[in-house]
Amino acid sequence: MPAAAAITRLLRGHDFEGAKALLNRLSAADAADCLGQLSAADRAVAFRLLDKDRAIAAFEQLTPDEQRSLIVAMESSEASAIIEGLDPDDRAALFDELPAKVAKRLLRDLRPETRALIHMLLNYPPDSAGRIMSPNYVMVRRHVTVAEALKAVRRSPLKREGIAVVFITDATRRYEGFVRLSDLVKAEPDAPVCQLIEGADVRVAATDAATAAARLLQRLDVPAVPVVDRENRLVGAVTFDDAMDVLEEATSETMYQKAGVAPVGQDADVRSERLTRGELLYPVRVRMFFLLITLVGGLVVGRLIERFENVLASVAAVAVFIPLIMDMGGNVGTQSTTIFARGLALGHIDLSRFRRHLWWEVRVGMVIGAILGLIGGTIAYLWQGAPNGIAQLGFAVGVSLFISSTLACLLGFLLPWTLVKLRLDHAAGADPFLTTIKDFTSLAIYFALVSGLLGLGR
């Protein structure tokens, strides 16, 4: 029996000792997964049965919505014990999600130093490096020896991932670089750490975007990125785990928006849960707007086909390739918009150098179009052209595929870029607009070529 079903059965039977024993045999990740499958009421009861350390570890892996519901359901003393055990950046993220009244009540019960750390992180702008940084790190002055630096590492209460680097500052806490723990272990104990410093330029400001810190860490392959204030004083560090969470969130956000299911300001985990279970009208509502755009586009394309109905009546074989022309252009365009959205989310596309990216994508489209045009045109000639005495049909299909693919790549980058410049939702809006424009233009080109080559008037 799955753990969640077993826990539910035990709780409903008031066998709390059995539920406690089962829950505490699970790993923190499995316990979090099990809690996530329970109803809100059962989740609150089950969570109280976990041992404190396991409860904190499981709580960190719950979705923000699940965390919020648990905290709201707890007594202040219970909630405070859990919150005190969280990492500082996780505490700030939690308080950012809590209702104001609940947050104010819980803050009163926390230790003064914990309260101060939460206030410090929440004072930074949303989605900034300051919000996700940990204010706990290992730091030594530049004049200390390797032995003294290692002593500071041993005294540190940080977890393993938090001590992969030791940050170096001057006497006024101004950042000067970092030393990797592996280099410290290998160095002579009496050597000054200033001889091992690297990464003097590797840092982000606390007000910089969190994604900028995450991308810097990912690009440079360092264990942590130091966060500094306006005077270059060290105030925190963004670790690898935090960076991966940010990049995953940013990519998920972009993909949800691209699918037209991303209400602004809603957490991706919460959105995913609401889209797959819960209120039926929610996914209908968030998906409908951009589907209506596509519906209108389909009607416009239908009107275009109606205008060329005499061509279709004269040469029935022309209709065979309409789906091919529309679908291939659509597939190529979707690839381009996906590449743009992912490249922008991961920092691989620099909007200040957009022309270079656009020209690259157009050239890709031309090569793809040439290959598809050659293959599609040849098949059209052999299948419908030569047997029906209309060899020009193969040429029309081939050229249409070439132009359609090239145009789809152009629009796949140009449309989302235009929406970004207009401060509109590029991910959600690009595909519907691309589909409408591309279908209309590719079919117009196809019908124009067929009409001209076969001598058929409209």
CORNORWO-V48020 format. One record per helix or strand. SS is the DSSP state (hx for helix, st for strand). FROM is the first residue (numbers start at 0). TO is the last residue. If there is no record, write none. Layout:
BEGIN
ss/from/to
SS/FROM/TO
SS/FROM/TO
END
This chain:
BEGIN
ss/from/to
hx/2/11
hx/15/24
hx/27/36
hx/39/47
hx/51/59
hx/63/72
hx/75/84
hx/87/96
hx/99/108
hx/111/121
st/127/127
hx/128/131
st/133/133
st/138/140
st/144/144
hx/145/154
hx/159/162
st/164/168
st/173/179
hx/180/185
st/191/191
hx/192/195
st/197/197
st/202/204
st/208/208
hx/209/219
st/223/227
st/232/238
hx/239/257
hx/267/275
hx/279/306
hx/308/313
hx/316/319
hx/321/344
hx/350/384
hx/391/420
hx/425/453
END
